[in-house]
Amino acid sequence: MQLKNWWVKHGKRLVAKNIRHSLGNTDVNLQIRQTSLDSPDLFWYFNNGITMIADRTDRAPAGAAARSAGNFIFKGASIVNGAQTVSTLGRISEDEKLGIVRVPFRVILLSGAPEDLGQKITRANNLQNRIESRDFVAQDPEQTRLRQEMAIEKVDYQFVRGDDASLGVNSCELLELTAALACASGDSSLAVQVKTGIGRFFVDLKKAPYKTLFNPSVSGAKAFNCVLVLRAINNWIDDKKLGMVKKSGTEWGVLVHGNMILTAAIFAKIPSNKLDCPIADFRKELALLDIDGISGSALEKMVDKIKKEYANNFLAVLFKNPTMSRSVYGSGVA
């Protein structure tokens, strides 16, 4: 019950330093729920438990001179392993069953410890639900900076993986932003990587291609402005495909298989200084940009290039090839 009370009171703040928030109804989380309801007395034996880190603690003894029990106040506390356990238990309404559940729980105090110990503990303790390479961006200060800068302009940037991620006119998330920055980079090979496997950007957060996109030179405003352009281009591509009677041929192939290279070519036509302006100002600028005209022209040039030089190539394969993709990209930019 204590864990449920914490979750109800604090929600995601309880796991703020974890690499993931609640993942919702995963197989593991459904099993956690089932065990708590069907075998609450066995929960202790079946669950890996919870690890919490805290900067320090203040202890008030439960009884005079008692050392076996006490009331504790943890400062700077966060659950870094067990987010799925606490969030799952926090959503169970059968309090009678929860009253029987016992969960292994440990607290690690970081006072006097090396500065990066908390991050190392977080990485080493997440093994129940499958870890994705993108999850570790939660520990990158650049991501926190981008979120803070976007928040100043009333945009919600969601980079921690969870079941409550949502996209809207005033929000974006990590994968969408990665695709936008890759296409805006001017490097067609990064657009190819988005298409062939976006997870590759997060394999090593200390070097390219991740650092090419996420570094101090990229402001929160520019990042979200790129997302706005990406969405406008995607809308144009979707409308173009919807209006095509023939769902085949070179033009269709570019829209489907070469959409990222086409997007990169369109980005290249947008003055970079416009992307650097405040988000509210850029929304007005975007309405004045001829995205439809720029997109149509780039598509026409790319189709022309393919028909002349790559007529015998399967486009699904061509757009996975960095060299050929760069050539087609160049024609769209020209």
C-alpha positions in Angstrom: 0.0 0.0 0.0 2.9 2.4 0.7 4.1 2.1 -2.9 0.6 2.7 -4.2 0.3 5.8 -2.0 3.6 7.1 -3.3 2.6 6.5 -6.9 -0.8 8.2 -6.5 0.8 11.2 -4.8 3.9 11.6 -6.9 3.3 9.8 -10.2 6.2 10.1 -12.7 8.1 12.3 -10.4 8.8 9.2 -8.3 10.8 7.7 -11.1 12.3 11.0 -12.5 15.9 9.7 -12.6 15.0 6.3 -14.1 15.7 5.7 -17.8 12.0 4.8 -18.4 8.6 5.7 -17.0 5.7 3.3 -16.9 5.6 1.2 -20.0 1.9 0.3 -19.6 0.6 -3.2 -20.3 3.8 -5.0 -21.3 3.9 -8.8 -20.7 6.1 -8.2 -17.6 3.8 -5.6 -16.2 0.7 -7.8 -16.7 2.5 -10.6 -14.9 3.3 -8.2 -12.0 -0.4 -7.3 -11.8 -1.5 -10.9 -12.0 0.8 -12.0 -9.2 -0.3 -9.2 -6.9 -3.9 -10.2 -7.4 -3.6 -14.0 -7.5 -0.7 -14.7 -5.3 0.0 -11.6 -3.2 1.7 -13.7 -0.5 4.3 -14.9 -3.1 5.0 -11.5 -4.6 8.2 -11.1 -2.4 9.7 -14.2 -4.0 8.7 -13.5 -7.6 9.6 -9.9 -8.0 13.1 -8.5 -8.5 12.3 -5.6 -6.1 12.9 -1.9 -6.1 16.0 0.2 -5.9 15.8 3.8 -4.9 18.7 6.3 -4.8 18.6 9.4 -2.5 21.0 12.2 -1.8 20.6 11.8 2.0 18.1 10.7 4.6 16.8 12.0 8.0 15.8 9.2 10.4 13.4 9.6 13.3 13.3 6.5 15.5 10.0 4.6 15.7 10.5 4.0 19.4 12.9 5.1 22.1 16.4 3.6 21.4 14.9 1.3 18.8 17.3 0.5 15.9 15.3 -2.2 14.1 12.6 0.2 12.8 12.2 3.9 12.1 10.6 6.6 10.0 12.7 8.0 7.2 12.6 11.1 5.1 14.6 10.7 1.9 15.9 13.9 0.2 16.4 13.9 -3.6 14.9 10.4 -3.9 14.1 8.6 -7.1 13.3 5.0 -7.9 15.8 3.9 -10.5 14.8 0.3 -10.8 11.3 -0.9 -10.3 9.3 1.8 -12.1 7.2 -0.9 -13.7 6.5 -2.5 -10.3 5.5 0.6 -8.5 3.5 2.0 -11.4 1.6 -1.3 -11.9 0.9 -1.7 -8.1 -0.1 2.0 -8.0 -2.9 1.3 -10.5 -4.5 -1.7 -8.7 -7.8 -0.9 -7.0 -7.9 -4.0 -4.8 -6.4 -2.6 -1.6 -7.1 -5.7 0.4 -4.8 -7.7 -1.9 -2.2 -5.0 -1.9 -2.1 -5.1 1.9 -0.6 -8.6 1.6 2.0 -7.7 -1.1 5.5 -7.3 0.2 8.2 -6.0 -2.2 12.0 -6.2 -1.8 13.2 -2.6 -1.4 16.6 -1.1 -1.0 17.7 2.5 -0.7 21.2 3.6 -1.8 22.4 6.9 -0.3 24.7 8.9 -2.6 26.0 11.3 0.0 29.8 11.3 -0.3 29.7 8.9 -3.3 31.3 9.7 -6.7 29.3 12.1 -8.9 28.3 9.5 -11.5 27.4 6.7 -9.1 23.7 7.3 -9.5 23.8 7.0 -13.2 25.8 3.8 -13.0 23.4 2.3 -10.6 20.5 3.1 -12.9 22.1 1.5 -15.9 23.1 -1.7 -14.0 19.7 -2.2 -12.4 17.3 -2.2 -15.3 16.9 -5.8 -16.5 13.2 -6.8 -16.2 11.6 -5.1 -19.2 13.7 -5.1 -22.4 16.1 -2.2 -22.5 16.3 -0.2 -25.8 19.4 1.8 -26.6 17.2 4.9 -26.8 16.3 4.6 -23.1 19.7 5.8 -22.0 19.2 9.3 -23.5 17.2 9.9 -20.3 20.6 10.4 -18.7 22.0 12.9 -21.3 22.0 16.5 -20.0 21.5 17.7 -23.6 18.0 16.1 -23.6 17.1 17.8 -20.3 18.4 21.1 -21.7 16.3 20.8 -24.8 13.2 19.9 -22.7 13.8 23.0 -20.5 14.3 25.3 -23.4 11.2 24.0 -25.2 9.2 24.3 -22.0 10.0 28.0 -21.8 8.1 28.3 -25.1 5.3 26.1 -23.8 6.3 23.0 -25.7 6.4 19.6 -24.0 9.3 17.5 -25.1 9.0 13.8 -24.1 12.3 11.9 -24.4 11.8 9.3 -21.6 10.1 6.3 -23.0 6.7 5.6 -21.4 3.1 4.6 -22.1 1.8 8.2 -21.9 3.8 9.8 -24.7 1.6 12.0 -26.8 2.1 14.2 -29.9 0.3 17.5 -30.4 0.7 21.0 -31.7 2.7 21.9 -28.6 4.5 18.6 -28.0 7.0 16.2 -29.6 9.0 13.1 -28.6 12.5 11.7 -29.1 12.1 9.7 -32.3 10.2 12.3 -34.2 12.8 14.9 -33.1 15.7 12.6 -34.1 14.2 12.2 -37.6 13.6 16.0 -38.0 17.2 16.9 -36.9 18.7 14.2 -39.2 16.8 15.5 -42.2 17.7 19.1 -41.3 21.4 18.3 -40.9 22.3 18.6 -44.6 23.9 15.1 -44.4 21.8 12.7 -46.5 23.5 9.7 -44.9 21.8 10.6 -41.6 18.4 10.6 -43.4 19.3 7.1 -44.7 20.0 6.0 -41.2 16.6 7.2 -40.0 15.0 5.0 -42.7 17.2 1.9 -42.2 17.2 1.9 -38.4 16.7 4.9 -36.2 17.9 3.0 -33.2 21.5 3.3 -34.5 21.5 6.9 -33.4 21.4 5.9 -29.7 24.1 3.1 -29.7 26.8 5.4 -28.4 25.7 8.7 -26.9 29.2 10.1 -26.7 29.9 10.3 -30.5 28.4 10.6 -33.9 25.8 10.2 -35.2 24.0 11.0 -31.9 26.3 13.9 -31.0 25.9 15.3 -34.5 22.2 15.9 -33.8 22.2 16.4 -30.0 24.8 19.0 -29.0 24.9 22.5 -27.5 24.7 24.1 -30.9 21.1 22.9 -31.3 18.6 25.1 -29.3 15.2 23.9 -28.1 13.6 26.4 -30.5 15.5 25.1 -33.5 14.8 21.5 -32.6 11.0 22.0 -32.4 11.0 24.2 -35.5 12.5 21.3 -37.3 9.7 19.1 -36.0 7.2 21.5 -37.4 8.8 21.4 -40.8 8.9 17.6 -40.7 5.2 17.4 -39.9 4.4 19.8 -42.8 6.4 17.8 -45.2 4.8 14.5 -44.0 1.4 16.0 -44.4 2.3 17.0 -48.0 3.6 13.5 -48.7 0.5 11.8 -47.3 -1.8 14.1 -49.3 0.3 13.4 -52.5 0.1 9.6 -52.0 -3.6 9.8 -51.2 -4.3 11.6 -54.5 -2.4 9.2 -56.6 -4.5 6.6 -58.6 -1.5 4.4 -59.4 0.2 3.1 -56.3 3.4 2.1 -58.1 6.1 3.6 -60.3 9.0 5.9 -59.6 7.1 8.8 -58.1 5.3 6.4 -55.7 8.5 4.7 -54.9 10.2 8.0 -53.9 7.2 9.0 -51.7 7.3 5.6 -49.9 10.9 4.4 -49.9 12.7 7.7 -50.4 10.5 9.8 -48.1 13.4 10.6 -45.7 15.8 11.6 -48.6 13.0 13.7 -50.1 12.4 15.3 -46.7 16.1 16.1 -46.4 16.2 17.7 -49.8 13.2 19.9 -48.9 14.8 20.9 -45.6 17.9 22.0 -47.6 15.7 24.6 -49.4 14.7 26.3 -46.1 17.0 29.1 -44.9 18.7 27.9 -41.7 18.4 31.3 -40.0 14.6 30.8 -40.1 14.9 27.6 -38.1 16.8 29.4 -35.4 14.1 31.9 -34.5 11.7 31.6 -31.6 9.0 28.9 -32.0 6.0 31.4 -32.0 7.7 33.4 -34.7 8.6 30.4 -36.8 5.0 29.1 -36.8 4.1 32.4 -38.7 7.1 31.9 -41.0 6.1 28.3 -41.7 2.7 29.5 -43.0 4.5 31.7 -45.5 7.0 29.1 -46.7 5.9 27.4 -49.9 6.3 23.8 -48.6 4.0 22.4 -51.2 5.9 24.1 -54.0 9.3 23.2 -52.6 8.2 19.6 -52.1 6.7 19.2 -55.6 9.8 20.6 -57.2 12.2 18.4 -55.2 10.1 15.3 -56.0 10.0 16.1 -59.7 13.8 16.5 -59.8 14.4 13.3 -57.9 12.1 11.2 -60.1 13.8 12.6 -63.1 17.3 11.6 -61.7 16.2 8.1 -61.0 14.6 7.6 -64.4 17.8 8.8 -66.1 20.4 7.0 -64.0 18.8 4.4 -61.8 15.9 3.1 -63.9 16.8 -0.5 -63.2 17.3 -0.2 -59.5 14.7 -1.3 -56.9 13.9 1.9 -55.0 13.5 0.0 -51.7 17.2 -1.0 -52.1 18.4 2.3 -53.7 17.3 4.4 -50.7 19.2 2.2 -48.3 22.4 2.8 -50.2 24.1 6.0 -48.9 26.0 6.7 -52.2 23.0 6.4 -54.5 20.8 8.2 -52.0 23.3 11.1 -51.9 23.2 11.4 -55.6 19.4 11.5 -55.7 19.3 13.9 -52.8 21.7 16.2 -54.7 19.3 16.4 -57.6 16.4 17.4 -55.3 18.5 20.1 -53.8 19.8 21.5 -57.1 
